[in-house]
Amino acid sequence: MIRTLITPEKRDVSIHIPENYVGKQIEVLLYAVDEINKETISDRKKSSDFRGALNLTDEQYEDFQAHIKDIRNEWDGDI
């Protein structure tokens, strides 16, 4: 993967593809960095924020929370 920032001085931009990318599908994205909406810590959601959206019973919610804890423990153990 190649990622870089450029500041164009005119409307035309030319790119050269590395040899090992020839014949492969590639994705080219173009956006202004100042347009990116940065996520703030207050915007982060917790699983408990989705309780009403999931329409879970109390028992289903507790099972879901236990499942999430198990998954986190598996990730912590693999690292």
N, C-alpha and C positions, 0 to 999 in steps of 0.2 A: 504494500500500500504506500502510496505517495500522498503526502498532504503538505500543502504550503499556503502561505498567505501572500497575496500580491496587491499592489496598489496601481491600478492601470492609469496611464497618463493620457490615454485616448480611448475611444470606444471599441477598438479592435484588440483582441487578445489572441495570441497564437500559442499552441502547446505542441510539444514534441513527445510522442509516446515512447517509453523505453522498449527495447527490442523484445523483452520477455512478455510484454503486454499485447503485442501484435497478434491478432486473431482471437483475442479474448474480448468478452463483453466488459466494458468499463462504464462506470457511472461518473458523470461530471456534474458537480453541483456549483451553483453560482449564487451567492447571497452576500449581502453587506453585513459585516460582523456587527455593526451597531444595530442591526435589525433583530438580532438574536435576543429572545426573551429569556434572560437568565433566571434559573430557578433559585428561589430563596429558601432558606431552611424552613420558614413558616409555611411555604407552599407544599412541603413534602407531606404525603399522606401516610397514615398508619393503617394497618389492617382493620383496626377498630372503627376507622372513619367510614368503612364500607358496610358496616353491619346492617343498616337500614336498606341499603341498595341491594343487598343479597337476599333480603327477606328470610333470614335465618331464625329458627326457633332458638330458645336459650340453649338447648342441648346441642343443636347443630353449631351454634356460635362457639361453645366451649370446645367441641371437637375440632373446629376450624383453628382455634387458637392453639390447641395442643399440636395440631399438625404443623402449624407455622413454627412453633418452638422446636419440633423435631427436625424440620428442614434446616433451621438455623444451626442446630447442633451438628448436623451432618456436614454442613459447609465449614463450620469451625474445625471439625475433626479432620477434614480433608486437607486443610491448609498446612 
